[in-house]
Amino acid sequence: MKLHHVLEGPDDGPPLVLLCSLGSTAEMWAPQRRELADEYRVITLDTRGHGGSPVPDGPYRVEDLARDVLETLDDRGVERAAFAGVSLGGAIAQWIGRYAPERASTLALLCTSARFGDPDPWVERAATVRDGGTQAVADAVVARWFTDDFARAQPDTVARMRDLIASTPAEGYAGCCEAISVWDVVDELGAIAVPTLVVSGVDDPATPPEHQQLLADGIPGARLESVTGAAHLASFQRPEIVTPLLREHAKGAL
């Protein structure tokens, strides 16, 4: 399945693929996209069921979402790229690193997990969204994206991101919840042989730092960077820290 995507930067620049969190679109990468496009061919994709991408009936699996990404890159003639993904996007990047390593020069895994915890809450969230739309969960979700201090200082930004969640198609959001519910590669991390950067938001309540520690411990040679003053959307909240990390890491293997 070909995904809606945004292309920025020079046509001959090294490809850098940005993968989004659950309930977001390419907008969540706004602090990074244009800045990194001075050097990279930045390809920011809307996940299946989100933004401008198709919304097939769920449930989905992370493998489905990853194959969508690779099919879209095939259509663009991109054989190999650096990948950076937040949360669900980080799971997609892990799948590519594990099962299609020839496509990845580097991985950056931000505020994500090899297993997102007990599946039941994700199944329940999918049911809630199918019944009441993404509006029903938008307030609770955006509260995990940013720290309280950030929310008080930038209420307009938080409101805009809440609206982004609330505008996500219900079936797309629910199908991705079901993908998250069964995602578990804890025992396969040792097989990921792609140079990997793991980024942790110190104040992330959705995927707390121990999730990223597990990734860093499990993936051979992985490097862990902890970002203070950041919750689940560390890339958006602390771009002055995260963007240079992404630039440096992607450059390291290209």
Backbone bond lengths (Angstrom), bond angles and torsions (degrees), N, CA, C in turn:
res aa  C-N    CA-C-N  psi(-1)  N-CA   C-N-CA  omega(-1)  CA-C   N-CA-C  phi
1 M - - - 1.459 - - 1.525 109.00 -
2 K 1.322 116.90 126.55 1.462 121.39 179.34 1.529 109.59 -82.91
3 L 1.316 114.99 135.37 1.458 122.10 -174.24 1.523 111.33 -102.94
4 H 1.334 114.86 150.67 1.453 119.49 170.03 1.524 108.33 -65.94
5 H 1.326 115.72 137.64 1.452 118.81 -177.97 1.521 110.53 -151.25
6 V 1.325 114.50 162.45 1.456 122.21 178.99 1.523 107.71 -118.57
7 L 1.331 115.87 128.44 1.460 121.67 178.12 1.520 109.26 -106.23
8 E 1.325 116.37 130.37 1.460 121.40 178.10 1.519 108.65 -141.93
9 G 1.322 115.71 150.16 1.453 120.38 177.87 1.512 112.56 98.38
10 P 1.313 116.77 177.49 1.464 121.59 -175.10 1.531 111.93 -68.16
11 D 1.328 115.69 140.96 1.466 120.43 -179.97 1.518 112.23 -60.16
12 D 1.329 116.49 -30.10 1.467 119.75 -178.34 1.526 112.50 -97.75
13 G 1.341 117.36 9.64 1.453 120.33 177.98 1.513 111.23 -75.17
14 P 1.323 118.27 156.03 1.467 120.27 177.18 1.527 109.87 -63.84
15 P 1.343 118.41 133.59 1.459 120.65 -175.73 1.526 112.56 -70.43
16 L 1.326 115.48 135.63 1.453 124.13 174.43 1.517 107.53 -130.24
17 V 1.322 116.64 117.17 1.461 122.64 -175.74 1.523 109.41 -101.75
18 L 1.334 116.42 127.69 1.460 122.95 179.87 1.518 109.35 -109.08
19 L 1.332 116.42 125.61 1.459 123.74 -174.69 1.524 109.61 -115.57
20 C 1.326 116.27 136.80 1.464 122.20 -166.05 1.522 113.62 -94.07
21 S 1.327 114.00 161.48 1.459 121.93 175.01 1.524 110.28 -79.47
22 L 1.314 116.11 165.31 1.452 122.47 175.35 1.526 109.54 -57.99
23 G 1.340 116.31 133.18 1.452 121.21 176.48 1.507 115.21 80.00
24 S 1.330 117.48 17.57 1.467 119.93 -178.90 1.520 110.52 -132.62
25 T 1.312 114.89 174.06 1.462 122.34 175.89 1.527 108.22 -129.08
26 A 1.325 115.83 -169.51 1.463 120.73 177.41 1.522 112.50 -55.52
27 E 1.332 117.41 -19.40 1.463 121.48 179.21 1.527 111.77 -59.95
28 M 1.340 117.30 -29.87 1.468 118.79 -177.69 1.531 111.94 -66.78
29 W 1.327 116.78 -18.12 1.459 121.07 178.97 1.527 111.93 -98.25
30 A 1.338 117.96 11.89 1.466 120.91 -177.60 1.529 113.37 -52.54
31 P 1.349 120.08 -40.09 1.467 118.21 -179.41 1.522 113.93 -66.59
32 Q 1.330 118.22 -21.09 1.460 121.23 -177.31 1.535 113.48 -102.08
33 R 1.316 117.21 -36.31 1.466 120.76 -165.63 1.526 112.89 -54.61
34 R 1.307 115.36 -57.07 1.470 118.49 -173.12 1.520 111.45 -72.20
35 E 1.309 116.58 -34.16 1.463 118.71 179.86 1.523 110.82 -66.82
36 L 1.322 117.37 -43.81 1.462 120.51 179.72 1.528 112.14 -72.58
37 A 1.333 116.35 -20.20 1.466 120.17 -179.25 1.525 112.69 -72.15
38 D 1.341 117.63 -4.86 1.464 118.12 173.48 1.520 111.50 -69.78
39 E 1.340 115.68 -19.51 1.465 120.81 -173.97 1.523 112.44 -127.61
40 Y 1.324 116.54 -33.96 1.466 121.82 -173.74 1.521 111.19 -109.05
41 R 1.320 114.73 156.01 1.462 120.66 166.35 1.530 105.96 -85.06
42 V 1.309 116.61 95.89 1.461 122.21 -172.40 1.531 109.40 -86.32
43 I 1.330 114.51 126.18 1.464 121.40 -179.78 1.521 107.01 -120.97
44 T 1.320 116.24 108.37 1.463 121.91 -178.00 1.521 108.27 -107.10
45 L 1.334 116.19 122.80 1.461 120.72 -172.12 1.524 111.68 -111.54
46 D 1.336 115.80 140.35 1.463 121.28 167.54 1.526 107.70 -83.16
47 T 1.324 116.90 123.65 1.456 122.21 179.10 1.526 110.52 -59.89
48 R 1.313 116.72 151.75 1.466 121.17 172.11 1.535 110.41 -43.96
49 G 1.331 115.91 133.68 1.454 120.12 178.37 1.513 114.80 82.68
50 H 1.337 117.85 3.45 1.463 122.59 -176.35 1.526 110.26 -128.28
51 G 1.331 115.31 150.83 1.457 120.67 173.13 1.511 112.87 54.79
52 G 1.336 115.36 -127.87 1.461 120.01 -178.33 1.513 114.40 -92.12
53 S 1.329 118.22 6.87 1.469 121.44 -178.82 1.528 110.91 -84.12
54 P 1.334 116.78 159.68 1.469 120.09 178.77 1.530 111.95 -59.73
55 V 1.333 115.26 154.16 1.467 121.76 -177.91 1.533 109.10 -124.02
56 P 1.332 117.96 77.66 1.462 119.79 176.13 1.532 110.78 -73.57
57 D 1.314 115.69 163.22 1.458 119.39 176.08 1.524 110.44 -64.31
58 G 1.346 116.15 140.98 1.457 121.35 175.42 1.507 110.68 -84.77
59 P 1.316 117.78 -178.00 1.469 125.48 3.10 1.520 112.35 -76.88
60 Y 1.335 115.80 158.38 1.457 122.41 173.16 1.517 108.51 -107.01
61 R 1.327 114.49 169.50 1.459 122.18 170.66 1.524 108.07 -128.09
62 V 1.318 116.95 154.62 1.463 119.62 179.48 1.524 110.37 -57.51
63 E 1.318 117.15 -35.31 1.469 119.16 176.26 1.521 110.94 -58.27
64 D 1.332 117.88 -42.10 1.465 120.98 177.98 1.531 110.46 -58.85
65 L 1.321 115.40 -46.06 1.464 120.53 -177.32 1.525 111.07 -64.91
66 A 1.321 116.09 -38.94 1.469 120.19 179.25 1.519 111.20 -68.82
67 R 1.314 116.97 -40.54 1.474 119.24 178.57 1.521 111.02 -65.94
68 D 1.332 117.58 -32.42 1.467 120.10 172.97 1.526 110.62 -59.13
69 V 1.328 115.70 -45.00 1.461 120.51 179.86 1.521 110.67 -60.43
70 L 1.328 116.57 -46.99 1.460 119.86 -177.35 1.525 111.36 -66.91
71 E 1.326 117.34 -37.01 1.471 119.85 177.75 1.528 110.39 -64.66
72 T 1.322 116.41 -39.53 1.462 120.00 178.79 1.523 110.82 -65.98
73 L 1.328 116.89 -40.58 1.455 119.89 177.17 1.529 110.99 -66.33
74 D 1.332 117.03 -38.64 1.465 120.00 175.51 1.521 110.30 -56.94
75 D 1.325 116.02 -43.93 1.464 120.94 -178.89 1.523 111.28 -62.70
76 R 1.326 116.18 -28.25 1.464 121.51 178.62 1.528 112.75 -91.65
77 G 1.318 116.68 -0.01 1.452 120.23 179.86 1.515 114.18 74.19
78 V 1.334 116.99 24.32 1.467 121.74 -179.38 1.522 108.50 -99.09
79 E 1.323 116.50 109.69 1.457 120.97 -177.89 1.525 113.06 -85.25
80 R 1.340 115.95 -31.21 1.463 120.11 -174.10 1.521 108.50 -149.48
81 A 1.319 116.43 141.01 1.457 119.66 -175.87 1.522 109.87 -152.34
82 A 1.309 115.58 164.21 1.451 122.02 164.57 1.525 107.45 -84.40
83 F 1.329 117.07 139.64 1.462 121.43 -178.35 1.517 109.45 -119.70
84 A 1.332 115.94 138.33 1.460 122.00 171.73 1.523 107.47 -133.51
85 G 1.331 116.44 129.89 1.453 120.26 -178.01 1.511 111.88 -139.50
86 V 1.334 114.98 139.76 1.466 121.58 176.51 1.520 109.13 -103.08
87 S 1.332 117.26 130.17 1.471 123.22 173.25 1.533 110.61 56.81
88 L 1.332 118.60 -113.78 1.460 120.14 177.43 1.520 110.59 -57.18
89 G 1.332 116.90 -39.47 1.462 120.21 176.72 1.521 112.12 -61.02
90 G 1.324 116.28 -32.63 1.459 120.11 175.99 1.512 112.47 -69.18
91 A 1.338 117.08 -33.60 1.469 120.15 174.86 1.524 110.25 -66.38
92 I 1.329 116.59 -41.00 1.466 120.49 176.67 1.524 110.25 -60.26
93 A 1.328 116.40 -43.77 1.468 120.21 178.54 1.526 111.08 -63.39
94 Q 1.334 117.46 -38.74 1.469 119.99 176.54 1.521 110.55 -60.89
95 W 1.336 117.40 -43.58 1.464 120.42 -179.44 1.530 110.10 -60.05
96 I 1.318 115.66 -44.48 1.466 119.12 179.79 1.524 110.36 -63.23
97 G 1.327 116.40 -43.29 1.461 119.86 179.04 1.513 112.85 -62.92
98 R 1.330 116.55 -32.20 1.464 121.09 -178.44 1.518 112.07 -83.96
99 Y 1.326 117.70 -43.18 1.461 120.66 -169.39 1.525 114.70 -110.01
100 A 1.324 117.13 -13.16 1.473 120.31 176.42 1.529 108.98 -138.75
101 P 1.342 117.30 54.47 1.467 120.16 -173.00 1.523 113.40 -62.78
102 E 1.329 117.22 -23.28 1.461 119.93 179.11 1.534 112.04 -67.19
103 R 1.334 116.26 -15.37 1.471 120.26 -179.25 1.529 112.19 -89.83
104 A 1.329 117.56 -12.19 1.466 121.30 -171.56 1.520 111.62 -116.64
105 S 1.334 117.09 124.54 1.463 120.76 172.66 1.525 110.33 -83.82
106 T 1.343 116.98 -38.54 1.460 122.56 176.32 1.525 108.68 -147.42
107 L 1.330 115.74 160.46 1.464 123.03 172.02 1.521 108.74 -124.39
108 A 1.328 116.22 137.90 1.460 122.21 168.05 1.520 106.75 -122.27
109 L 1.313 116.63 117.24 1.463 123.47 -174.31 1.521 108.33 -110.67
110 L 1.327 116.71 109.21 1.452 122.01 -172.20 1.529 110.39 -110.38
111 C 1.329 116.04 125.34 1.472 121.07 171.81 1.529 110.49 47.04
112 T 1.318 114.86 52.34 1.457 120.75 -175.06 1.523 109.30 -134.78
113 S 1.326 116.14 -174.29 1.457 120.05 -172.62 1.519 111.06 -152.57
114 A 1.323 114.95 153.40 1.460 120.56 170.23 1.525 111.26 -81.44
115 R 1.319 116.22 -14.34 1.465 123.17 174.69 1.520 107.24 -159.61
116 F 1.330 116.27 122.00 1.460 120.78 -171.26 1.523 113.27 -86.66
117 G 1.317 117.43 19.24 1.463 120.23 176.01 1.512 112.92 97.88
118 D 1.313 115.49 -166.11 1.455 123.35 -178.81 1.528 110.24 -54.17
119 P 1.324 118.95 128.33 1.465 119.99 -178.39 1.514 114.69 -68.12
120 D 1.323 118.70 -24.10 1.468 120.06 -172.05 1.527 113.60 -58.63
121 P 1.334 120.39 -45.82 1.464 118.85 179.23 1.524 113.62 -60.08
122 W 1.331 116.97 -32.36 1.458 119.77 178.47 1.522 111.14 -70.88
123 V 1.317 116.65 -39.47 1.464 120.44 176.56 1.528 109.81 -64.83
124 E 1.331 115.78 -40.20 1.468 120.08 178.38 1.526 110.82 -66.25
125 R 1.331 117.44 -38.68 1.466 119.55 178.73 1.521 110.44 -65.51
126 A 1.333 116.63 -39.55 1.463 119.46 177.01 1.527 110.94 -58.73
127 A 1.332 116.22 -43.06 1.466 120.21 179.59 1.522 111.27 -65.59
128 T 1.331 116.55 -40.61 1.462 120.82 178.70 1.519 111.14 -60.38
129 V 1.321 116.48 -43.33 1.462 121.23 -177.54 1.524 110.88 -70.31
130 R 1.316 116.49 -40.65 1.472 117.96 177.78 1.529 111.16 -63.47
131 D 1.327 115.98 -30.90 1.467 120.10 -178.65 1.520 112.13 -82.20
132 G 1.354 116.46 -41.83 1.460 119.47 -172.44 1.511 116.13 -121.56
133 G 1.331 117.65 6.24 1.457 120.81 -178.27 1.515 112.19 78.67
134 T 1.324 115.90 168.77 1.464 120.34 -178.43 1.525 111.74 -69.99
135 Q 1.311 116.94 -18.11 1.462 120.74 173.95 1.532 110.70 -55.61
136 A 1.324 115.99 -30.89 1.466 120.75 -175.69 1.524 113.20 -68.54
137 V 1.328 117.46 -21.77 1.470 120.34 -177.20 1.517 112.78 -117.52
138 A 1.336 118.07 -2.88 1.463 121.04 -170.11 1.521 112.86 -61.18
139 D 1.334 118.01 -42.24 1.462 120.09 -178.40 1.527 111.19 -64.10
140 A 1.325 116.65 -44.32 1.460 120.46 -178.47 1.523 111.24 -66.79
141 V 1.315 116.74 -37.76 1.467 120.25 -178.53 1.524 110.99 -68.60
142 V 1.335 117.12 -49.48 1.469 118.88 -176.49 1.527 111.14 -65.28
143 A 1.329 117.57 -25.53 1.463 120.39 176.91 1.520 111.74 -65.14
144 R 1.325 117.42 -24.05 1.471 120.78 178.37 1.529 112.02 -89.29
145 W 1.316 116.35 -15.65 1.461 120.01 -177.08 1.527 113.02 -74.56
146 F 1.352 116.92 -32.25 1.463 120.82 -172.88 1.530 110.59 -131.91
147 T 1.310 115.68 153.16 1.463 119.92 174.91 1.528 109.87 -71.12
148 D 1.325 115.89 161.23 1.466 120.63 179.36 1.531 111.22 -61.36
149 D 1.318 116.95 -39.22 1.462 119.98 179.97 1.526 111.05 -61.55
150 F 1.319 116.82 -43.15 1.466 121.11 179.28 1.522 110.13 -64.91
151 A 1.327 116.72 -42.80 1.461 120.93 -178.91 1.527 111.15 -61.99
152 R 1.325 116.83 -38.52 1.468 119.59 178.17 1.527 111.55 -70.25
153 A 1.319 116.38 -36.59 1.464 120.49 -176.77 1.522 112.77 -78.42
154 Q 1.337 116.79 -30.15 1.464 120.41 -175.47 1.536 110.80 -131.96
155 P 1.335 117.27 64.32 1.465 119.52 -177.62 1.532 113.28 -63.44
156 D 1.324 117.28 -31.91 1.465 119.13 -179.80 1.527 111.33 -66.93
157 T 1.338 116.31 -38.89 1.464 120.32 176.89 1.522 110.77 -63.94
158 V 1.317 116.30 -44.71 1.461 120.10 -179.93 1.529 110.19 -63.48
159 A 1.329 117.29 -40.75 1.464 120.45 178.97 1.527 110.83 -63.47
160 R 1.328 116.12 -39.70 1.469 119.47 179.10 1.525 111.21 -64.92
161 M 1.317 116.36 -40.55 1.459 119.58 179.62 1.528 111.76 -72.02
162 R 1.329 116.71 -32.70 1.455 119.67 174.58 1.534 109.82 -62.24
163 D 1.338 115.73 -42.23 1.468 119.62 178.80 1.529 110.95 -64.63
164 L 1.327 116.50 -32.18 1.467 120.44 176.65 1.523 110.25 -61.72
165 I 1.323 116.37 -45.00 1.467 120.69 177.40 1.523 110.50 -62.25
166 A 1.340 115.67 -47.03 1.460 120.77 -175.56 1.524 112.99 -66.20
167 S 1.333 117.41 -20.55 1.462 120.55 179.70 1.528 113.10 -90.22
168 T 1.327 117.21 -2.77 1.462 120.79 179.34 1.532 109.69 -69.37
169 P 1.329 118.26 133.93 1.467 119.66 177.58 1.526 111.48 -56.74
170 A 1.321 115.86 135.09 1.471 120.13 -175.04 1.525 111.68 -58.59
171 E 1.326 117.54 -44.87 1.463 119.63 -177.21 1.519 111.04 -67.23
172 G 1.327 117.09 -36.82 1.463 120.01 177.50 1.513 112.06 -64.68
173 Y 1.328 116.20 -43.94 1.461 120.58 179.13 1.525 110.23 -64.93
174 A 1.331 116.23 -46.14 1.465 120.45 -178.58 1.519 111.31 -63.82
175 G 1.331 116.79 -42.93 1.458 119.90 179.44 1.512 112.38 -61.14
176 C 1.352 116.98 -35.94 1.455 120.63 178.05 1.526 111.22 -74.84
177 C 1.344 117.78 -32.77 1.472 119.54 172.41 1.527 110.44 -57.71
178 E 1.323 115.82 -41.16 1.465 120.12 -179.90 1.523 111.26 -68.26
179 A 1.330 116.83 -33.48 1.469 119.80 174.60 1.523 110.66 -63.72
180 I 1.323 116.11 -43.16 1.461 120.79 179.13 1.529 110.89 -64.53
181 S 1.322 116.60 -36.77 1.469 120.52 -174.13 1.520 112.40 -61.19
182 V 1.318 117.96 -30.13 1.464 120.90 -176.39 1.531 112.38 -108.50
183 W 1.323 117.68 5.73 1.455 121.30 -179.22 1.526 110.19 -73.74
184 D 1.312 117.12 121.83 1.462 121.12 179.31 1.521 108.63 -158.75
185 V 1.333 115.78 102.63 1.470 120.82 177.21 1.526 110.48 -122.12
186 V 1.318 116.29 24.80 1.467 120.36 -178.08 1.525 111.18 -54.22
187 D 1.323 116.25 -41.82 1.461 120.09 -177.10 1.524 113.31 -82.69
188 E 1.325 117.88 -0.13 1.469 121.53 -177.84 1.520 113.05 -112.32
189 L 1.317 117.62 -1.49 1.464 120.10 -174.99 1.525 112.14 -60.04
190 G 1.314 116.42 -34.00 1.458 119.79 -178.99 1.512 114.07 -64.46
191 A 1.336 117.15 -14.35 1.465 121.77 179.68 1.527 112.73 -90.67
192 I 1.324 117.32 -3.62 1.468 119.96 178.10 1.519 108.60 -82.10
193 A 1.316 116.19 115.51 1.463 121.18 -174.29 1.521 112.60 -111.01
194 V 1.318 117.45 16.95 1.461 122.58 179.36 1.532 108.91 -94.24
195 P 1.332 119.30 137.07 1.467 120.34 177.78 1.528 110.90 -54.48
196 T 1.325 116.82 124.97 1.464 120.97 -168.53 1.523 111.89 -127.78
197 L 1.333 114.60 131.94 1.457 123.84 169.92 1.522 107.52 -107.18
198 V 1.318 117.33 130.70 1.464 122.60 175.98 1.521 107.87 -113.41
199 V 1.334 116.28 129.08 1.461 121.83 -178.89 1.519 109.10 -117.56
200 S 1.321 115.87 129.65 1.453 122.70 -176.99 1.521 110.07 -117.57
201 G 1.339 116.86 133.79 1.457 121.40 169.30 1.525 108.45 -87.56
202 V 1.307 117.38 118.16 1.459 120.63 -173.46 1.533 111.70 -58.34
203 D 1.334 116.88 -33.29 1.463 121.21 -177.16 1.530 112.35 -105.88
204 D 1.316 117.06 27.67 1.466 122.26 -177.64 1.532 110.10 -79.41
205 P 1.355 118.38 113.71 1.457 119.62 178.79 1.524 113.24 -85.35
206 A 1.333 117.22 -15.67 1.465 120.60 -176.42 1.523 111.66 -83.34
207 T 1.320 116.61 -48.27 1.473 121.81 173.14 1.529 106.30 -128.11
208 P 1.318 117.46 84.75 1.465 121.18 -176.13 1.531 112.43 -58.40
209 P 1.336 116.94 163.04 1.460 121.25 -174.14 1.528 115.48 -52.74
210 E 1.334 117.95 -27.83 1.467 117.48 179.25 1.525 112.50 -63.61
211 H 1.330 117.36 -25.09 1.469 120.23 176.13 1.528 110.47 -66.28
212 Q 1.326 116.13 -43.27 1.465 118.88 179.61 1.530 111.06 -72.83
213 Q 1.324 117.07 -31.89 1.462 119.35 176.21 1.516 110.25 -61.64
214 L 1.331 116.50 -40.61 1.461 120.47 178.33 1.526 110.65 -62.03
215 L 1.338 116.58 -42.45 1.467 120.20 177.57 1.523 110.74 -61.57
216 A 1.320 116.32 -47.52 1.464 120.26 -177.24 1.523 111.92 -65.19
217 D 1.329 115.97 -36.30 1.464 119.49 178.01 1.521 111.68 -72.04
218 G 1.326 117.00 -31.98 1.454 120.50 -173.59 1.513 115.39 -86.94
219 I 1.345 117.44 -29.60 1.469 121.11 -177.58 1.526 108.50 -90.25
220 P 1.315 118.23 120.41 1.461 120.27 -176.46 1.532 112.40 -55.99
221 G 1.324 115.57 127.48 1.461 121.18 176.12 1.510 115.45 75.26
222 A 1.333 118.84 4.99 1.463 120.79 -177.73 1.522 111.21 -64.54
223 R 1.318 115.72 148.12 1.467 123.38 179.28 1.527 108.30 -112.35
224 L 1.306 117.63 131.82 1.461 122.94 -179.07 1.519 110.22 -108.27
225 E 1.339 115.85 130.21 1.455 122.04 174.61 1.529 108.47 -123.94
226 S 1.319 117.01 127.44 1.453 122.20 179.24 1.529 109.86 -101.99
227 V 1.338 115.51 132.51 1.465 121.52 -176.71 1.522 108.61 -109.61
228 T 1.310 116.84 114.65 1.466 120.81 179.01 1.531 109.84 -76.88
229 G 1.335 115.32 157.33 1.458 119.89 178.92 1.504 113.16 63.95
230 A 1.327 117.18 32.92 1.463 121.19 -178.92 1.511 109.67 -140.24
231 A 1.319 115.56 139.43 1.460 121.83 174.35 1.529 108.69 -100.98
232 H 1.334 118.53 -136.60 1.468 120.53 -169.79 1.526 112.91 -72.21
233 L 1.325 116.87 -32.69 1.467 119.20 179.64 1.531 109.00 -99.50
234 A 1.326 114.82 62.36 1.462 120.38 -175.96 1.522 111.80 -59.97
235 S 1.329 117.58 -34.46 1.459 120.76 -179.17 1.520 111.36 -63.43
236 F 1.327 117.37 -35.33 1.460 121.83 -179.50 1.522 110.94 -80.93
237 Q 1.319 115.99 -40.02 1.462 119.88 -175.10 1.520 112.57 -76.30
238 R 1.331 118.17 -36.27 1.467 121.58 -176.25 1.534 111.07 -127.44
239 P 1.347 117.27 58.69 1.473 119.15 -178.34 1.523 113.12 -62.61
240 E 1.335 116.48 -27.68 1.468 118.89 -178.85 1.522 111.44 -64.75
241 I 1.328 116.80 -20.15 1.462 121.79 175.40 1.521 110.94 -98.02
242 V 1.324 116.55 -46.74 1.467 120.77 -171.01 1.523 112.16 -73.43
243 T 1.318 117.68 -41.72 1.469 118.94 -176.41 1.523 112.49 -59.85
244 P 1.335 120.28 -47.69 1.472 118.78 176.13 1.525 113.31 -61.40
245 L 1.327 117.19 -34.34 1.466 119.48 176.46 1.525 110.94 -61.61
246 L 1.315 116.53 -44.38 1.468 120.63 -179.56 1.524 110.33 -65.77
247 R 1.317 116.60 -43.38 1.468 120.35 -179.18 1.526 110.52 -60.59
248 E 1.326 115.55 -47.87 1.463 120.75 -177.97 1.528 111.19 -63.33
249 H 1.332 115.80 -44.87 1.462 119.00 -175.32 1.528 111.07 -67.91
250 A 1.327 117.42 -44.61 1.462 120.41 -179.60 1.517 111.12 -62.94
251 K 1.312 116.55 -33.83 1.471 120.92 -179.71 1.520 111.55 -71.32
252 G 1.319 116.34 -25.77 1.457 119.68 -172.62 1.502 115.28 -63.84
253 A 1.332 118.05 -26.26 1.464 119.98 -176.14 1.519 112.49 -118.86
254 L 1.324 117.97 10.45 1.477 119.84 -178.31 1.514 110.29 -104.13
